[in-house]
Amino acid sequence: MIPLAHIDATRTKTNNINEMAEVFGIEAARNSIIDEAMSTLREQGLTVDVRHIMLVADMMTIDGEVKQIGGTVLQEKKRVCCHELLLKSP
């Protein structure tokens, strides 16, 4: 970030998730996904438990980079996660 006298860096936000990942890291991008999703849902008058949004954000960032989600991506991740759980069960 470039420090500018007329910009308050402590209150500056962006909705560019990829930029957040590049500048601040994948965890900041994950938090940004959660904030943006919750904000959008709130604006629409919808209430969703934040844990559901956190799960989606985790799935989008689990590999250390931001991935888009869609039905096929989530199905593949779910299949892999369930397979790993079965292998780890005693």
PDB file of N, CA, C and O in Angstrom, chain B, residues numbered from 101:
ATOM      1  N   MET B 101       0.839  -1.177   0.000  1.00  0.00           N
ATOM      2  CA  MET B 101       0.000   0.000   0.000  1.00  0.00           C
ATOM      3  C   MET B 101       0.880   1.234   0.000  1.00  0.00           C
ATOM      4  O   MET B 101       1.963   1.257   0.585  1.00  0.00           O
ATOM      5  N   ILE B 102       0.394   2.238  -0.660  1.00  0.00           N
ATOM      6  CA  ILE B 102       1.107   3.511  -0.716  1.00  0.00           C
ATOM      7  C   ILE B 102       0.463   4.447   0.297  1.00  0.00           C
ATOM      8  O   ILE B 102      -0.720   4.766   0.179  1.00  0.00           O
ATOM      9  N   PRO B 103       1.223   4.888   1.288  1.00  0.00           N
ATOM     10  CA  PRO B 103       0.639   5.794   2.282  1.00  0.00           C
ATOM     11  C   PRO B 103       0.376   7.178   1.674  1.00  0.00           C
ATOM     12  O   PRO B 103       1.267   7.801   1.097  1.00  0.00           O
ATOM     13  N   LEU B 104      -0.845   7.630   1.816  1.00  0.00           N
ATOM     14  CA  LEU B 104      -1.226   8.961   1.354  1.00  0.00           C
ATOM     15  C   LEU B 104      -1.804   9.735   2.527  1.00  0.00           C
ATOM     16  O   LEU B 104      -2.567   9.188   3.323  1.00  0.00           O
ATOM     17  N   ALA B 105      -1.446  10.987   2.632  1.00  0.00           N
ATOM     18  CA  ALA B 105      -1.857  11.806   3.777  1.00  0.00           C
ATOM     19  C   ALA B 105      -3.370  11.939   3.885  1.00  0.00           C
ATOM     20  O   ALA B 105      -3.900  11.988   4.994  1.00  0.00           O
ATOM     21  N   HIS B 106      -4.069  11.999   2.771  1.00  0.00           N
ATOM     22  CA  HIS B 106      -5.512  12.248   2.802  1.00  0.00           C
ATOM     23  C   HIS B 106      -6.356  10.962   2.820  1.00  0.00           C
ATOM     24  O   HIS B 106      -7.580  11.029   2.705  1.00  0.00           O
ATOM     25  N   ILE B 107      -5.716   9.796   2.964  1.00  0.00           N
ATOM     26  CA  ILE B 107      -6.447   8.527   3.027  1.00  0.00           C
ATOM     27  C   ILE B 107      -6.181   7.847   4.365  1.00  0.00           C
ATOM     28  O   ILE B 107      -5.032   7.657   4.764  1.00  0.00           O
ATOM     29  N   ASP B 108      -7.264   7.484   5.049  1.00  0.00           N
ATOM     30  CA  ASP B 108      -7.165   6.787   6.326  1.00  0.00           C
ATOM     31  C   ASP B 108      -7.061   5.280   6.055  1.00  0.00           C
ATOM     32  O   ASP B 108      -8.063   4.626   5.765  1.00  0.00           O
ATOM     33  N   ALA B 109      -5.867   4.748   6.148  1.00  0.00           N
ATOM     34  CA  ALA B 109      -5.625   3.333   5.830  1.00  0.00           C
ATOM     35  C   ALA B 109      -6.335   2.378   6.792  1.00  0.00           C
ATOM     36  O   ALA B 109      -6.567   1.221   6.441  1.00  0.00           O
ATOM     37  N   THR B 110      -6.684   2.837   7.995  1.00  0.00           N
ATOM     38  CA  THR B 110      -7.345   1.959   8.961  1.00  0.00           C
ATOM     39  C   THR B 110      -8.820   1.769   8.642  1.00  0.00           C
ATOM     40  O   THR B 110      -9.439   0.826   9.135  1.00  0.00           O
ATOM     41  N   ARG B 111      -9.398   2.653   7.822  1.00  0.00           N
ATOM     42  CA  ARG B 111     -10.819   2.540   7.491  1.00  0.00           C
ATOM     43  C   ARG B 111     -11.070   2.305   6.006  1.00  0.00           C
ATOM     44  O   ARG B 111     -12.223   2.275   5.574  1.00  0.00           O
ATOM     45  N   THR B 112     -10.035   2.143   5.237  1.00  0.00           N
ATOM     46  CA  THR B 112     -10.182   1.937   3.803  1.00  0.00           C
ATOM     47  C   THR B 112     -10.478   0.471   3.530  1.00  0.00           C
ATOM     48  O   THR B 112      -9.814  -0.414   4.069  1.00  0.00           O
ATOM     49  N   LYS B 113     -11.482   0.215   2.685  1.00  0.00           N
ATOM     50  CA  LYS B 113     -11.880  -1.147   2.347  1.00  0.00           C
ATOM     51  C   LYS B 113     -11.957  -1.290   0.843  1.00  0.00           C
ATOM     52  O   LYS B 113     -12.063  -0.305   0.112  1.00  0.00           O
ATOM     53  N   THR B 114     -11.902  -2.522   0.396  1.00  0.00           N
ATOM     54  CA  THR B 114     -12.125  -2.837  -1.007  1.00  0.00           C
ATOM     55  C   THR B 114     -12.992  -4.072  -1.090  1.00  0.00           C
ATOM     56  O   THR B 114     -12.982  -4.911  -0.190  1.00  0.00           O
ATOM     57  N   ASN B 115     -13.745  -4.181  -2.176  1.00  0.00           N
ATOM     58  CA  ASN B 115     -14.518  -5.397  -2.378  1.00  0.00           C
ATOM     59  C   ASN B 115     -13.862  -6.289  -3.425  1.00  0.00           C
ATOM     60  O   ASN B 115     -14.480  -7.232  -3.918  1.00  0.00           O
ATOM     61  N   ASN B 116     -12.618  -5.993  -3.762  1.00  0.00           N
ATOM     62  CA  ASN B 116     -11.857  -6.795  -4.704  1.00  0.00           C
ATOM     63  C   ASN B 116     -11.135  -7.901  -3.921  1.00  0.00           C
ATOM     64  O   ASN B 116     -10.078  -7.678  -3.331  1.00  0.00           O
ATOM     65  N   ILE B 117     -11.721  -9.069  -3.932  1.00  0.00           N
ATOM     66  CA  ILE B 117     -11.217 -10.196  -3.133  1.00  0.00           C
ATOM     67  C   ILE B 117      -9.817 -10.607  -3.579  1.00  0.00           C
ATOM     68  O   ILE B 117      -8.961 -10.903  -2.746  1.00  0.00           O
ATOM     69  N   ASN B 118      -9.582 -10.627  -4.888  1.00  0.00           N
ATOM     70  CA  ASN B 118      -8.263 -11.014  -5.390  1.00  0.00           C
ATOM     71  C   ASN B 118      -7.189 -10.014  -4.960  1.00  0.00           C
ATOM     72  O   ASN B 118      -6.065 -10.402  -4.644  1.00  0.00           O
ATOM     73  N   GLU B 119      -7.536  -8.743  -4.950  1.00  0.00           N
ATOM     74  CA  GLU B 119      -6.597  -7.714  -4.477  1.00  0.00           C
ATOM     75  C   GLU B 119      -6.282  -7.907  -3.000  1.00  0.00           C
ATOM     76  O   GLU B 119      -5.138  -7.751  -2.574  1.00  0.00           O
ATOM     77  N   MET B 120      -7.303  -8.246  -2.223  1.00  0.00           N
ATOM     78  CA  MET B 120      -7.085  -8.511  -0.796  1.00  0.00           C
ATOM     79  C   MET B 120      -6.114  -9.672  -0.614  1.00  0.00           C
ATOM     80  O   MET B 120      -5.228  -9.621   0.239  1.00  0.00           O
ATOM     81  N   ALA B 121      -6.284 -10.716  -1.417  1.00  0.00           N
ATOM     82  CA  ALA B 121      -5.400 -11.885  -1.309  1.00  0.00           C
ATOM     83  C   ALA B 121      -3.972 -11.520  -1.686  1.00  0.00           C
ATOM     84  O   ALA B 121      -3.028 -11.968  -1.035  1.00  0.00           O
ATOM     85  N   GLU B 122      -3.805 -10.717  -2.721  1.00  0.00           N
ATOM     86  CA  GLU B 122      -2.459 -10.337  -3.166  1.00  0.00           C
ATOM     87  C   GLU B 122      -1.747  -9.450  -2.150  1.00  0.00           C
ATOM     88  O   GLU B 122      -0.565  -9.643  -1.868  1.00  0.00           O
ATOM     89  N   VAL B 123      -2.478  -8.474  -1.601  1.00  0.00           N
ATOM     90  CA  VAL B 123      -1.856  -7.484  -0.722  1.00  0.00           C
ATOM     91  C   VAL B 123      -1.757  -7.977   0.721  1.00  0.00           C
ATOM     92  O   VAL B 123      -0.718  -7.819   1.361  1.00  0.00           O
ATOM     93  N   PHE B 124      -2.831  -8.571   1.233  1.00  0.00           N
ATOM     94  CA  PHE B 124      -2.884  -8.915   2.660  1.00  0.00           C
ATOM     95  C   PHE B 124      -2.843 -10.409   2.959  1.00  0.00           C
ATOM     96  O   PHE B 124      -2.673 -10.800   4.114  1.00  0.00           O
ATOM     97  N   GLY B 125      -2.996 -11.245   1.946  1.00  0.00           N
ATOM     98  CA  GLY B 125      -2.937 -12.684   2.168  1.00  0.00           C
ATOM     99  C   GLY B 125      -4.303 -13.346   2.096  1.00  0.00           C
ATOM    100  O   GLY B 125      -5.337 -12.678   2.070  1.00  0.00           O
ATOM    101  N   ILE B 126      -4.284 -14.662   2.064  1.00  0.00           N
ATOM    102  CA  ILE B 126      -5.495 -15.451   1.848  1.00  0.00           C
ATOM    103  C   ILE B 126      -6.481 -15.343   3.009  1.00  0.00           C
ATOM    104  O   ILE B 126      -7.692 -15.393   2.792  1.00  0.00           O
ATOM    105  N   GLU B 127      -5.988 -15.198   4.226  1.00  0.00           N
ATOM    106  CA  GLU B 127      -6.893 -15.076   5.378  1.00  0.00           C
ATOM    107  C   GLU B 127      -7.678 -13.767   5.324  1.00  0.00           C
ATOM    108  O   GLU B 127      -8.858 -13.732   5.672  1.00  0.00           O
ATOM    109  N   ALA B 128      -7.033 -12.712   4.893  1.00  0.00           N
ATOM    110  CA  ALA B 128      -7.734 -11.425   4.727  1.00  0.00           C
ATOM    111  C   ALA B 128      -8.768 -11.544   3.612  1.00  0.00           C
ATOM    112  O   ALA B 128      -9.858 -10.981   3.711  1.00  0.00           O
ATOM    113  N   ALA B 129      -8.431 -12.269   2.564  1.00  0.00           N
ATOM    114  CA  ALA B 129      -9.390 -12.481   1.474  1.00  0.00           C
ATOM    115  C   ALA B 129     -10.589 -13.276   1.981  1.00  0.00           C
ATOM    116  O   ALA B 129     -11.729 -12.972   1.630  1.00  0.00           O
ATOM    117  N   ARG B 130     -10.339 -14.292   2.803  1.00  0.00           N
ATOM    118  CA  ARG B 130     -11.425 -15.090   3.386  1.00  0.00           C
ATOM    119  C   ARG B 130     -12.342 -14.211   4.223  1.00  0.00           C
ATOM    120  O   ARG B 130     -13.565 -14.302   4.112  1.00  0.00           O
ATOM    121  N   ASN B 131     -11.758 -13.365   5.054  1.00  0.00           N
ATOM    122  CA  ASN B 131     -12.558 -12.461   5.881  1.00  0.00           C
ATOM    123  C   ASN B 131     -13.340 -11.472   5.024  1.00  0.00           C
ATOM    124  O   ASN B 131     -14.468 -11.112   5.358  1.00  0.00           O
ATOM    125  N   SER B 132     -12.750 -11.040   3.937  1.00  0.00           N
ATOM    126  CA  SER B 132     -13.417 -10.126   3.031  1.00  0.00           C
ATOM    127  C   SER B 132     -14.614 -10.799   2.352  1.00  0.00           C
ATOM    128  O   SER B 132     -15.658 -10.174   2.165  1.00  0.00           O
ATOM    129  N   ILE B 133     -14.460 -12.060   1.988  1.00  0.00           N
ATOM    130  CA  ILE B 133     -15.571 -12.819   1.405  1.00  0.00           C
ATOM    131  C   ILE B 133     -16.725 -12.893   2.395  1.00  0.00           C
ATOM    132  O   ILE B 133     -17.881 -12.683   2.029  1.00  0.00           O
ATOM    133  N   ILE B 134     -16.409 -13.189   3.632  1.00  0.00           N
ATOM    134  CA  ILE B 134     -17.446 -13.280   4.676  1.00  0.00           C
ATOM    135  C   ILE B 134     -18.136 -11.940   4.851  1.00  0.00           C
ATOM    136  O   ILE B 134     -19.365 -11.877   4.875  1.00  0.00           O
ATOM    137  N   ASP B 135     -17.363 -10.863   4.975  1.00  0.00           N
ATOM    138  CA  ASP B 135     -17.942  -9.531   5.161  1.00  0.00           C
ATOM    139  C   ASP B 135     -18.830  -9.132   3.994  1.00  0.00           C
ATOM    140  O   ASP B 135     -19.931  -8.622   4.203  1.00  0.00           O
ATOM    141  N   GLU B 136     -18.367  -9.357   2.768  1.00  0.00           N
ATOM    142  CA  GLU B 136     -19.130  -8.982   1.581  1.00  0.00           C
ATOM    143  C   GLU B 136     -20.411  -9.798   1.466  1.00  0.00           C
ATOM    144  O   GLU B 136     -21.470  -9.250   1.159  1.00  0.00           O
ATOM    145  N   ALA B 137     -20.323 -11.092   1.707  1.00  0.00           N
ATOM    146  CA  ALA B 137     -21.511 -11.944   1.619  1.00  0.00           C
ATOM    147  C   ALA B 137     -22.541 -11.564   2.674  1.00  0.00           C
ATOM    148  O   ALA B 137     -23.729 -11.452   2.374  1.00  0.00           O
ATOM    149  N   MET B 138     -22.092 -11.367   3.901  1.00  0.00           N
ATOM    150  CA  MET B 138     -23.022 -10.988   4.974  1.00  0.00           C
ATOM    151  C   MET B 138     -23.649  -9.626   4.703  1.00  0.00           C
ATOM    152  O   MET B 138     -24.839  -9.428   4.946  1.00  0.00           O
ATOM    153  N   SER B 139     -22.858  -8.696   4.203  1.00  0.00           N
ATOM    154  CA  SER B 139     -23.366  -7.363   3.881  1.00  0.00           C
ATOM    155  C   SER B 139     -24.433  -7.431   2.789  1.00  0.00           C
ATOM    156  O   SER B 139     -25.477  -6.786   2.889  1.00  0.00           O
ATOM    157  N   THR B 140     -24.161  -8.212   1.754  1.00  0.00           N
ATOM    158  CA  THR B 140     -25.120  -8.359   0.650  1.00  0.00           C
ATOM    159  C   THR B 140     -26.406  -9.002   1.136  1.00  0.00           C
ATOM    160  O   THR B 140     -27.495  -8.551   0.780  1.00  0.00           O
ATOM    161  N   LEU B 141     -26.298 -10.039   1.934  1.00  0.00           N
ATOM    162  CA  LEU B 141     -27.495 -10.709   2.453  1.00  0.00           C
ATOM    163  C   LEU B 141     -28.295  -9.784   3.374  1.00  0.00           C
ATOM    164  O   LEU B 141     -29.525  -9.760   3.321  1.00  0.00           O
ATOM    165  N   ARG B 142     -27.589  -9.022   4.219  1.00  0.00           N
ATOM    166  CA  ARG B 142     -28.256  -8.070   5.113  1.00  0.00           C
ATOM    167  C   ARG B 142     -29.024  -7.017   4.313  1.00  0.00           C
ATOM    168  O   ARG B 142     -30.155  -6.671   4.655  1.00  0.00           O
ATOM    169  N   GLU B 143     -28.399  -6.510   3.244  1.00  0.00           N
ATOM    170  CA  GLU B 143     -29.051  -5.503   2.405  1.00  0.00           C
ATOM    171  C   GLU B 143     -30.329  -6.033   1.772  1.00  0.00           C
ATOM    172  O   GLU B 143     -31.257  -5.266   1.514  1.00  0.00           O
ATOM    173  N   GLN B 144     -30.385  -7.326   1.520  1.00  0.00           N
ATOM    174  CA  GLN B 144     -31.565  -7.946   0.925  1.00  0.00           C
ATOM    175  C   GLN B 144     -32.592  -8.368   1.975  1.00  0.00           C
ATOM    176  O   GLN B 144     -33.646  -8.908   1.638  1.00  0.00           O
ATOM    177  N   GLY B 145     -32.283  -8.121   3.242  1.00  0.00           N
ATOM    178  CA  GLY B 145     -33.194  -8.465   4.319  1.00  0.00           C
ATOM    179  C   GLY B 145     -33.178  -9.931   4.695  1.00  0.00           C
ATOM    180  O   GLY B 145     -34.120 -10.431   5.310  1.00  0.00           O
ATOM    181  N   LEU B 146     -32.108 -10.622   4.326  1.00  0.00           N
ATOM    182  CA  LEU B 146     -32.005 -12.045   4.621  1.00  0.00           C
ATOM    183  C   LEU B 146     -31.104 -12.270   5.829  1.00  0.00           C
ATOM    184  O   LEU B 146     -30.105 -11.573   6.009  1.00  0.00           O
ATOM    185  N   THR B 147     -31.459 -13.233   6.640  1.00  0.00           N
ATOM    186  CA  THR B 147     -30.607 -13.588   7.768  1.00  0.00           C
ATOM    187  C   THR B 147     -30.091 -15.003   7.556  1.00  0.00           C
ATOM    188  O   THR B 147     -30.859 -15.948   7.378  1.00  0.00           O
ATOM    189  N   VAL B 148     -28.802 -15.118   7.580  1.00  0.00           N
ATOM    190  CA  VAL B 148     -28.132 -16.406   7.400  1.00  0.00           C
ATOM    191  C   VAL B 148     -27.105 -16.519   8.517  1.00  0.00           C
ATOM    192  O   VAL B 148     -26.398 -15.559   8.822  1.00  0.00           O
ATOM    193  N   ASP B 149     -27.030 -17.686   9.117  1.00  0.00           N
ATOM    194  CA  ASP B 149     -26.030 -17.914  10.155  1.00  0.00           C
ATOM    195  C   ASP B 149     -24.642 -17.737   9.541  1.00  0.00           C
ATOM    196  O   ASP B 149     -24.339 -18.315   8.497  1.00  0.00           O
ATOM    197  N   VAL B 150     -23.817 -16.947  10.185  1.00  0.00           N
ATOM    198  CA  VAL B 150     -22.488 -16.635   9.659  1.00  0.00           C
ATOM    199  C   VAL B 150     -21.647 -17.888   9.444  1.00  0.00           C
ATOM    200  O   VAL B 150     -20.739 -17.882   8.613  1.00  0.00           O
ATOM    201  N   ARG B 151     -21.931 -18.955  10.171  1.00  0.00           N
ATOM    202  CA  ARG B 151     -21.168 -20.198  10.009  1.00  0.00           C
ATOM    203  C   ARG B 151     -21.342 -20.796   8.612  1.00  0.00           C
ATOM    204  O   ARG B 151     -20.425 -21.431   8.090  1.00  0.00           O
ATOM    205  N   HIS B 152     -22.518 -20.596   8.004  1.00  0.00           N
ATOM    206  CA  HIS B 152     -22.735 -21.089   6.649  1.00  0.00           C
ATOM    207  C   HIS B 152     -21.864 -20.308   5.660  1.00  0.00           C
ATOM    208  O   HIS B 152     -21.271 -20.881   4.746  1.00  0.00           O
ATOM    209  N   ILE B 153     -21.803 -19.008   5.859  1.00  0.00           N
ATOM    210  CA  ILE B 153     -20.979 -18.162   4.993  1.00  0.00           C
ATOM    211  C   ILE B 153     -19.504 -18.484   5.217  1.00  0.00           C
ATOM    212  O   ILE B 153     -18.722 -18.502   4.266  1.00  0.00           O
ATOM    213  N   MET B 154     -19.127 -18.734   6.447  1.00  0.00           N
ATOM    214  CA  MET B 154     -17.736 -19.091   6.745  1.00  0.00           C
ATOM    215  C   MET B 154     -17.352 -20.390   6.038  1.00  0.00           C
ATOM    216  O   MET B 154     -16.231 -20.519   5.547  1.00  0.00           O
ATOM    217  N   LEU B 155     -18.266 -21.343   5.985  1.00  0.00           N
ATOM    218  CA  LEU B 155     -18.002 -22.606   5.297  1.00  0.00           C
ATOM    219  C   LEU B 155     -17.754 -22.369   3.806  1.00  0.00           C
ATOM    220  O   LEU B 155     -16.831 -22.941   3.226  1.00  0.00           O
ATOM    221  N   VAL B 156     -18.584 -21.520   3.192  1.00  0.00           N
ATOM    222  CA  VAL B 156     -18.398 -21.197   1.782  1.00  0.00           C
ATOM    223  C   VAL B 156     -17.060 -20.494   1.573  1.00  0.00           C
ATOM    224  O   VAL B 156     -16.330 -20.810   0.634  1.00  0.00           O
ATOM    225  N   ALA B 157     -16.739 -19.535   2.451  1.00  0.00           N
ATOM    226  CA  ALA B 157     -15.464 -18.817   2.342  1.00  0.00           C
ATOM    227  C   ALA B 157     -14.285 -19.769   2.513  1.00  0.00           C
ATOM    228  O   ALA B 157     -13.271 -19.631   1.829  1.00  0.00           O
ATOM    229  N   ASP B 158     -14.410 -20.722   3.411  1.00  0.00           N
ATOM    230  CA  ASP B 158     -13.355 -21.733   3.595  1.00  0.00           C
ATOM    231  C   ASP B 158     -13.169 -22.563   2.329  1.00  0.00           C
ATOM    232  O   ASP B 158     -12.041 -22.842   1.924  1.00  0.00           O
ATOM    233  N   MET B 159     -14.274 -22.956   1.708  1.00  0.00           N
ATOM    234  CA  MET B 159     -14.197 -23.749   0.483  1.00  0.00           C
ATOM    235  C   MET B 159     -13.571 -22.947  -0.652  1.00  0.00           C
ATOM    236  O   MET B 159     -12.881 -23.510  -1.502  1.00  0.00           O
ATOM    237  N   MET B 160     -13.805 -21.648  -0.672  1.00  0.00           N
ATOM    238  CA  MET B 160     -13.262 -20.800  -1.727  1.00  0.00           C
ATOM    239  C   MET B 160     -11.767 -20.538  -1.556  1.00  0.00           C
ATOM    240  O   MET B 160     -11.079 -20.228  -2.529  1.00  0.00           O
ATOM    241  N   THR B 161     -11.261 -20.660  -0.337  1.00  0.00           N
ATOM    242  CA  THR B 161      -9.862 -20.294  -0.063  1.00  0.00           C
ATOM    243  C   THR B 161      -9.026 -21.451   0.479  1.00  0.00           C
ATOM    244  O   THR B 161      -7.881 -21.241   0.879  1.00  0.00           O
ATOM    245  N   ILE B 162      -9.564 -22.645   0.500  1.00  0.00           N
ATOM    246  CA  ILE B 162      -8.900 -23.777   1.147  1.00  0.00           C
ATOM    247  C   ILE B 162      -7.547 -24.123   0.523  1.00  0.00           C
ATOM    248  O   ILE B 162      -6.656 -24.623   1.210  1.00  0.00           O
ATOM    249  N   ASP B 163      -7.391 -23.859  -0.774  1.00  0.00           N
ATOM    250  CA  ASP B 163      -6.148 -24.206  -1.461  1.00  0.00           C
ATOM    251  C   ASP B 163      -5.101 -23.099  -1.420  1.00  0.00           C
ATOM    252  O   ASP B 163      -4.055 -23.212  -2.059  1.00  0.00           O
ATOM    253  N   GLY B 164      -5.374 -22.032  -0.674  1.00  0.00           N
ATOM    254  CA  GLY B 164      -4.409 -20.945  -0.575  1.00  0.00           C
ATOM    255  C   GLY B 164      -4.560 -19.898  -1.663  1.00  0.00           C
ATOM    256  O   GLY B 164      -3.752 -18.973  -1.754  1.00  0.00           O
ATOM    257  N   GLU B 165      -5.583 -20.036  -2.483  1.00  0.00           N
ATOM    258  CA  GLU B 165      -5.897 -19.022  -3.488  1.00  0.00           C
ATOM    259  C   GLU B 165      -7.411 -18.909  -3.586  1.00  0.00           C
ATOM    260  O   GLU B 165      -8.137 -19.844  -3.249  1.00  0.00           O
ATOM    261  N   VAL B 166      -7.874 -17.771  -4.044  1.00  0.00           N
ATOM    262  CA  VAL B 166      -9.313 -17.533  -4.126  1.00  0.00           C
ATOM    263  C   VAL B 166      -9.861 -18.248  -5.359  1.00  0.00           C
ATOM    264  O   VAL B 166      -9.374 -18.066  -6.475  1.00  0.00           O
ATOM    265  N   LYS B 167     -10.884 -19.061  -5.125  1.00  0.00           N
ATOM    266  CA  LYS B 167     -11.534 -19.780  -6.219  1.00  0.00           C
ATOM    267  C   LYS B 167     -12.993 -19.355  -6.297  1.00  0.00           C
ATOM    268  O   LYS B 167     -13.623 -19.057  -5.282  1.00  0.00           O
ATOM    269  N   GLN B 168     -13.518 -19.331  -7.512  1.00  0.00           N
ATOM    270  CA  GLN B 168     -14.943 -19.077  -7.690  1.00  0.00           C
ATOM    271  C   GLN B 168     -15.697 -20.331  -7.283  1.00  0.00           C
ATOM    272  O   GLN B 168     -15.155 -21.436  -7.308  1.00  0.00           O
ATOM    273  N   ILE B 169     -16.946 -20.143  -6.910  1.00  0.00           N
ATOM    274  CA  ILE B 169     -17.736 -21.323  -6.558  1.00  0.00           C
ATOM    275  C   ILE B 169     -18.876 -21.478  -7.545  1.00  0.00           C
ATOM    276  O   ILE B 169     -19.380 -20.506  -8.109  1.00  0.00           O
ATOM    277  N   GLY B 170     -19.254 -22.692  -7.731  1.00  0.00           N
ATOM    278  CA  GLY B 170     -20.377 -23.062  -8.575  1.00  0.00           C
ATOM    279  C   GLY B 170     -20.772 -24.457  -8.171  1.00  0.00           C
ATOM    280  O   GLY B 170     -20.102 -25.079  -7.347  1.00  0.00           O
ATOM    281  N   GLY B 171     -21.836 -24.954  -8.731  1.00  0.00           N
ATOM    282  CA  GLY B 171     -22.326 -26.275  -8.354  1.00  0.00           C
ATOM    283  C   GLY B 171     -21.295 -27.371  -8.520  1.00  0.00           C
ATOM    284  O   GLY B 171     -21.148 -28.222  -7.643  1.00  0.00           O
ATOM    285  N   THR B 172     -20.577 -27.364  -9.634  1.00  0.00           N
ATOM    286  CA  THR B 172     -19.623 -28.444  -9.876  1.00  0.00           C
ATOM    287  C   THR B 172     -18.416 -28.352  -8.967  1.00  0.00           C
ATOM    288  O   THR B 172     -17.894 -29.377  -8.529  1.00  0.00           O
ATOM    289  N   VAL B 173     -17.962 -27.142  -8.675  1.00  0.00           N
ATOM    290  CA  VAL B 173     -16.810 -26.975  -7.782  1.00  0.00           C
ATOM    291  C   VAL B 173     -17.161 -27.459  -6.382  1.00  0.00           C
ATOM    292  O   VAL B 173     -16.388 -28.195  -5.769  1.00  0.00           O
ATOM    293  N   LEU B 174     -18.310 -27.055  -5.876  1.00  0.00           N
ATOM    294  CA  LEU B 174     -18.715 -27.475  -4.534  1.00  0.00           C
ATOM    295  C   LEU B 174     -18.946 -28.981  -4.470  1.00  0.00           C
ATOM    296  O   LEU B 174     -18.596 -29.613  -3.473  1.00  0.00           O
ATOM    297  N   GLN B 175     -19.528 -29.565  -5.511  1.00  0.00           N
ATOM    298  CA  GLN B 175     -19.742 -31.009  -5.511  1.00  0.00           C
ATOM    299  C   GLN B 175     -18.417 -31.760  -5.427  1.00  0.00           C
ATOM    300  O   GLN B 175     -18.294 -32.730  -4.679  1.00  0.00           O
ATOM    301  N   GLU B 176     -17.419 -31.306  -6.202  1.00  0.00           N
ATOM    302  CA  GLU B 176     -16.106 -31.969  -6.186  1.00  0.00           C
ATOM    303  C   GLU B 176     -15.447 -31.823  -4.818  1.00  0.00           C
ATOM    304  O   GLU B 176     -14.911 -32.794  -4.284  1.00  0.00           O
ATOM    305  N   LYS B 177     -15.482 -30.611  -4.240  1.00  0.00           N
ATOM    306  CA  LYS B 177     -14.886 -30.385  -2.922  1.00  0.00           C
ATOM    307  C   LYS B 177     -15.579 -31.252  -1.879  1.00  0.00           C
ATOM    308  O   LYS B 177     -14.923 -31.848  -1.025  1.00  0.00           O
ATOM    309  N   LYS B 178     -16.912 -31.322  -1.950  1.00  0.00           N
ATOM    310  CA  LYS B 178     -17.665 -32.122  -0.983  1.00  0.00           C
ATOM    311  C   LYS B 178     -17.276 -33.593  -1.100  1.00  0.00           C
ATOM    312  O   LYS B 178     -17.098 -34.270  -0.088  1.00  0.00           O
ATOM    313  N   ARG B 179     -17.145 -34.088  -2.328  1.00  0.00           N
ATOM    314  CA  ARG B 179     -16.773 -35.477  -2.542  1.00  0.00           C
ATOM    315  C   ARG B 179     -15.387 -35.759  -1.963  1.00  0.00           C
ATOM    316  O   ARG B 179     -15.185 -36.776  -1.300  1.00  0.00           O
ATOM    317  N   VAL B 180     -14.442 -34.867  -2.210  1.00  0.00           N
ATOM    318  CA  VAL B 180     -13.075 -35.044  -1.718  1.00  0.00           C
ATOM    319  C   VAL B 180     -13.046 -34.982  -0.190  1.00  0.00           C
ATOM    320  O   VAL B 180     -12.391 -35.804   0.450  1.00  0.00           O
ATOM    321  N   CYS B 181     -13.753 -34.010   0.398  1.00  0.00           N
ATOM    322  CA  CYS B 181     -13.774 -33.876   1.862  1.00  0.00           C
ATOM    323  C   CYS B 181     -14.394 -35.113   2.513  1.00  0.00           C
ATOM    324  O   CYS B 181     -13.874 -35.620   3.507  1.00  0.00           O
ATOM    325  N   CYS B 182     -15.495 -35.594   1.955  1.00  0.00           N
ATOM    326  CA  CYS B 182     -16.149 -36.780   2.523  1.00  0.00           C
ATOM    327  C   CYS B 182     -15.246 -38.000   2.397  1.00  0.00           C
ATOM    328  O   CYS B 182     -15.177 -38.816   3.317  1.00  0.00           O
ATOM    329  N   HIS B 183     -14.560 -38.132   1.279  1.00  0.00           N
ATOM    330  CA  HIS B 183     -13.638 -39.249   1.077  1.00  0.00           C
ATOM    331  C   HIS B 183     -12.505 -39.201   2.103  1.00  0.00           C
ATOM    332  O   HIS B 183     -12.128 -40.226   2.670  1.00  0.00           O
ATOM    333  N   GLU B 184     -11.965 -37.993   2.337  1.00  0.00           N
ATOM    334  CA  GLU B 184     -10.893 -37.840   3.330  1.00  0.00           C
ATOM    335  C   GLU B 184     -11.382 -38.188   4.722  1.00  0.00           C
ATOM    336  O   GLU B 184     -10.651 -38.807   5.496  1.00  0.00           O
ATOM    337  N   LEU B 185     -12.608 -37.800   5.056  1.00  0.00           N
ATOM    338  CA  LEU B 185     -13.168 -38.124   6.370  1.00  0.00           C
ATOM    339  C   LEU B 185     -13.325 -39.629   6.535  1.00  0.00           C
ATOM    340  O   LEU B 185     -13.051 -40.172   7.606  1.00  0.00           O
ATOM    341  N   LEU B 186     -13.760 -40.297   5.488  1.00  0.00           N
ATOM    342  CA  LEU B 186     -13.907 -41.756   5.563  1.00  0.00           C
ATOM    343  C   LEU B 186     -12.567 -42.436   5.763  1.00  0.00           C
ATOM    344  O   LEU B 186     -12.468 -43.410   6.510  1.00  0.00           O
ATOM    345  N   LEU B 187     -11.543 -41.936   5.105  1.00  0.00           N
ATOM    346  CA  LEU B 187     -10.220 -42.529   5.243  1.00  0.00           C
ATOM    347  C   LEU B 187      -9.627 -42.315   6.640  1.00  0.00           C
ATOM    348  O   LEU B 187      -8.852 -43.138   7.128  1.00  0.00           O
ATOM    349  N   LYS B 188     -10.004 -41.192   7.280  1.00  0.00           N
ATOM    350  CA  LYS B 188      -9.442 -40.864   8.599  1.00  0.00           C
ATOM    351  C   LYS B 188     -10.232 -41.493   9.745  1.00  0.00           C
ATOM    352  O   LYS B 188      -9.768 -41.501  10.885  1.00  0.00           O
ATOM    353  N   SER B 189     -11.423 -42.020   9.451  1.00  0.00           N
ATOM    354  CA  SER B 189     -12.249 -42.609  10.521  1.00  0.00           C
ATOM    355  C   SER B 189     -11.589 -43.874  11.039  1.00  0.00           C
ATOM    356  O   SER B 189     -10.995 -44.636  10.276  1.00  0.00           O
ATOM    357  N   PRO B 190     -11.701 -44.092  12.355  1.00  0.00           N
ATOM    358  CA  PRO B 190     -11.095 -45.302  12.946  1.00  0.00           C
ATOM    359  C   PRO B 190     -11.855 -46.554  12.575  1.00  0.00           C
ATOM    360  O   PRO B 190     -11.478 -47.650  12.989  1.00  0.00           O
TER     361      PRO B 190
END
